[in-house]
Amino acid sequence: KYELKKVSARYRDWTYHDFRNHDIDHFILAAEELTKRGYFVFRMGVVAKKPMKSDNPKIIDYVNTELRSDFMDIYLGAKCSFCLSTRFGFDDLPQIFNRPIAVVNNMPAGNIHAHRENFIVMIKHHVLKKEKRRLTLSEIFSNGLAFAVDGKIYDQKGIELVDNTPEEIRDVAIEMVEKLEFNQKLNPEDEELQKTFRRLFASNIKRFTHKGYYHKFYGPDPEIKSSISTKFLRENKNWLN
């Protein structure tokens, strides 16, 4: 009985996941841009730390309205043009209905839905404090951070996790819109950057992840189909070193 109580208490304390928290204010710039392009934006969720402050009638703080219900969550997840998410849980509903998803501040870095072509992902910046520089993708894996789910691990390794900026989030949203509305193709240079990312991600999965674990998520021969923010790769080519 004592052991069961200890385990139960452990799972009521979610502070070890605080590194996955995000500021809703960082999403207002993206929301405003989407409304300019004709979209209505619904801020989803069940419990919100603070409201989404905007006077734009096309930006609906749905989580804080009486309209919010389980049925409406499912309806919006099924009918949305796409979901802009931080992997906070609701995005599992759009996935069921094969809706496109743009994920920002993705954590942990290795846990992306790599098998889905209609996913665009951007990972939180991993900054090595003592050198004041951002870790490359391979360094995130080699330092044992790709699947770290406890904030203490990042602290122990001297890593500061920095949120994607409002501008970066807006750019990911724009990329998704242009991909959906105009079937916009990447130029050869950007396509090569995406191929480099996919090769590098797959090789790191094989090299630094326990075989049974990566088989569970990626299969025996991981094929990466999702993409990283094109603008981020274009402006941070050394991230792929």
C-alpha positions as CSV (number, residue, x, y, z in Angstrom):
1,K,0.0,0.0,0.0
2,Y,2.8,2.4,0.8
3,E,4.5,1.8,-2.5
4,L,1.3,2.4,-4.4
5,K,0.8,5.7,-2.6
6,K,4.3,6.8,-3.5
7,V,3.8,6.0,-7.2
8,S,0.4,7.8,-7.2
9,A,1.9,10.9,-5.7
10,R,4.7,10.9,-8.2
11,Y,2.3,11.1,-11.1
12,R,0.4,13.9,-9.6
13,D,3.5,16.1,-9.5
14,W,4.2,17.2,-13.1
15,T,6.9,19.8,-12.3
16,Y,9.5,17.6,-14.0
17,H,7.7,18.4,-17.2
18,D,7.8,22.2,-16.7
19,F,10.3,22.4,-19.6
20,R,7.3,21.7,-21.9
21,N,5.4,24.7,-20.8
22,H,4.9,27.6,-23.3
23,D,3.7,31.2,-23.2
24,I,0.4,31.7,-25.1
25,D,1.5,35.3,-25.8
26,H,4.1,33.9,-28.2
27,F,1.4,32.6,-30.5
28,I,-0.5,35.9,-30.9
29,L,1.7,37.0,-33.8
30,A,1.0,33.8,-35.7
31,A,-2.7,34.0,-34.9
32,E,-2.9,37.5,-36.2
33,E,-1.1,36.5,-39.4
34,L,-3.5,33.6,-40.0
35,T,-6.5,35.8,-39.6
36,K,-5.1,38.1,-42.3
37,R,-5.1,35.1,-44.6
38,G,-8.8,34.4,-43.9
39,Y,-8.5,31.9,-41.1
40,F,-10.3,31.7,-37.8
41,V,-8.0,30.7,-34.9
42,F,-9.3,28.6,-31.9
43,R,-7.1,28.4,-28.9
44,M,-7.7,24.9,-27.6
45,G,-7.3,23.2,-24.3
46,V,-9.2,22.3,-21.1
47,V,-7.3,24.3,-18.4
48,A,-5.4,27.5,-19.3
49,K,-3.0,29.3,-17.1
50,K,-3.9,32.7,-18.7
51,P,-6.2,34.0,-21.4
52,M,-5.1,34.7,-25.0
53,K,-5.4,38.4,-25.2
54,S,-6.5,39.7,-28.5
55,D,-9.3,42.0,-29.7
56,N,-9.4,40.2,-33.1
57,P,-12.9,38.7,-33.5
58,K,-11.3,35.9,-35.6
59,I,-9.1,34.8,-32.6
60,I,-11.3,32.8,-30.3
61,D,-10.0,31.8,-26.8
62,Y,-12.2,28.7,-27.0
63,V,-10.7,27.1,-23.8
64,N,-12.1,30.0,-21.8
65,T,-15.6,30.0,-23.3
66,E,-18.8,28.1,-22.4
67,L,-18.6,26.6,-25.9
68,R,-15.9,24.2,-24.9
69,S,-17.0,20.6,-24.7
70,D,-15.5,17.2,-25.5
71,F,-17.8,16.9,-28.6
72,M,-16.7,20.3,-29.9
73,D,-13.0,19.4,-29.3
74,I,-13.5,16.4,-31.6
75,Y,-15.4,18.4,-34.2
76,L,-12.8,21.1,-34.4
77,G,-10.0,18.5,-34.5
78,A,-11.7,16.8,-37.4
79,K,-12.6,19.9,-39.4
80,C,-9.7,22.2,-38.8
81,S,-7.6,23.3,-41.8
82,F,-4.5,22.4,-39.7
83,C,-3.4,22.4,-36.1
84,L,-0.6,24.6,-34.8
85,S,0.6,22.7,-31.7
86,T,3.2,22.2,-29.1
87,R,2.4,18.5,-28.7
88,F,0.2,19.4,-25.7
89,G,-2.3,16.6,-26.2
90,F,-5.1,18.0,-28.3
91,D,-3.2,17.4,-31.5
92,D,-3.8,13.7,-31.1
93,L,-7.4,14.4,-32.3
94,P,-6.4,16.1,-35.6
95,Q,-4.0,13.2,-36.2
96,I,-6.8,10.7,-36.0
97,F,-8.5,12.6,-38.8
98,N,-5.2,13.0,-40.7
99,R,-5.2,16.8,-40.5
100,P,-1.9,18.6,-41.1
101,I,0.0,19.7,-38.0
102,A,2.6,22.3,-37.5
103,V,4.5,21.6,-34.2
104,V,6.6,24.3,-32.5
105,N,8.7,24.0,-29.4
106,N,8.7,20.3,-29.9
107,M,10.1,18.4,-26.9
108,P,11.8,16.1,-26.4
109,A,13.6,16.7,-29.6
110,G,13.7,13.1,-30.8
111,N,10.0,12.5,-30.3
112,I,8.5,13.8,-33.5
113,H,5.9,12.2,-35.7
114,A,8.5,11.4,-38.3
115,H,6.3,9.0,-40.3
116,R,3.9,11.8,-41.3
117,E,4.4,13.9,-44.4
118,N,1.9,16.5,-43.3
119,F,3.9,17.5,-40.3
120,I,6.2,20.5,-40.0
121,V,8.2,20.6,-36.9
122,M,10.4,23.1,-35.0
123,I,12.3,22.0,-31.9
124,K,13.1,24.1,-28.8
125,H,16.6,25.6,-29.0
126,H,19.1,23.7,-26.8
127,V,21.6,26.2,-25.6
128,L,24.9,25.1,-23.9
129,K,25.2,27.6,-21.1
130,K,28.9,27.6,-20.6
131,E,29.6,28.1,-24.3
132,K,26.5,30.2,-25.0
133,R,25.8,28.4,-28.2
134,R,23.0,26.2,-29.6
135,L,23.6,22.5,-29.8
136,T,23.4,20.9,-33.2
137,L,20.9,18.1,-33.9
138,S,23.6,15.5,-33.6
139,E,24.8,17.0,-30.3
140,I,21.3,16.8,-28.9
141,F,21.4,13.1,-29.5
142,S,25.0,12.5,-28.4
143,N,24.4,14.2,-25.1
144,G,21.5,12.0,-24.3
145,L,18.9,14.7,-24.6
146,A,16.8,13.5,-27.6
147,F,14.3,11.6,-25.4
148,A,14.9,13.3,-22.1
149,V,11.6,13.8,-20.3
150,D,12.8,15.2,-17.0
151,G,13.8,18.9,-16.8
152,K,16.5,18.0,-14.3
153,I,18.4,16.2,-17.0
154,Y,18.8,19.4,-19.0
155,D,19.9,21.3,-15.9
156,Q,22.5,18.7,-15.0
157,K,24.0,18.9,-18.5
158,G,24.0,22.7,-18.5
159,I,21.4,23.1,-21.1
160,E,19.0,26.0,-21.3
161,L,15.9,25.3,-23.3
162,V,14.8,28.4,-25.3
163,D,11.3,28.7,-26.7
164,N,10.8,29.4,-30.4
165,T,10.3,33.1,-30.9
166,P,6.9,34.6,-31.9
167,E,8.5,35.3,-35.4
168,E,9.6,31.7,-35.7
169,I,6.2,30.4,-34.8
170,R,4.6,32.7,-37.3
171,D,6.9,31.6,-40.0
172,V,6.1,27.9,-39.4
173,A,2.3,28.8,-39.6
174,I,2.9,30.6,-42.9
175,E,4.9,27.7,-44.3
176,M,2.0,25.4,-43.5
177,V,-0.6,27.7,-45.1
178,E,1.4,28.1,-48.3
179,K,2.0,24.4,-48.5
180,L,-1.7,23.7,-48.1
181,E,-3.2,26.5,-50.2
182,F,-0.7,26.7,-53.0
183,N,1.0,23.3,-52.9
184,Q,4.2,25.3,-52.7
185,K,7.2,23.2,-53.6
186,L,10.6,23.7,-52.1
187,N,13.4,25.0,-54.2
188,P,16.3,22.6,-54.8
189,E,18.5,24.1,-52.0
190,D,15.7,23.9,-49.4
191,E,14.8,20.3,-50.5
192,E,18.4,19.3,-50.1
193,L,18.4,20.7,-46.5
194,Q,15.3,18.7,-45.7
195,K,16.9,15.5,-47.1
196,T,20.0,16.2,-45.0
197,F,17.8,16.6,-41.9
198,R,16.0,13.3,-42.6
199,R,19.2,11.4,-43.2
200,L,20.9,12.9,-40.1
201,F,17.8,12.3,-37.9
202,A,17.5,8.7,-39.0
203,S,21.2,8.0,-38.4
204,N,21.1,9.5,-35.0
205,I,18.1,7.5,-34.1
206,K,19.9,4.3,-35.0
207,R,23.2,5.3,-33.3
208,F,22.1,6.8,-30.0
209,T,18.7,5.3,-29.2
210,H,18.2,1.9,-27.6
211,K,17.2,-0.5,-30.4
212,G,13.9,-1.6,-28.7
213,Y,12.9,2.0,-28.1
214,Y,13.5,3.2,-31.6
215,H,11.8,0.2,-33.1
216,K,8.8,1.1,-31.1
217,F,8.5,4.6,-32.6
218,Y,10.3,4.3,-35.9
219,G,10.4,0.7,-37.0
220,P,13.5,-1.4,-37.8
221,D,14.6,1.0,-40.6
222,P,13.4,4.5,-39.7
223,E,12.1,6.5,-42.6
224,I,11.7,10.2,-41.8
225,K,8.9,11.9,-43.7
226,S,8.1,15.0,-41.7
227,S,10.0,18.2,-42.2
228,I,11.7,20.8,-40.1
229,S,10.8,24.5,-40.5
230,T,12.3,25.4,-43.9
231,K,13.2,29.0,-42.9
232,F,14.9,27.7,-39.8
233,L,17.1,25.3,-41.8
234,R,17.9,28.0,-44.3
235,E,19.1,30.4,-41.6
236,N,20.8,27.8,-39.4
237,K,22.5,25.4,-41.7
238,N,25.2,24.6,-39.1
239,W,22.4,23.0,-37.0
240,L,22.8,20.0,-39.3
241,N,26.5,19.6,-38.7
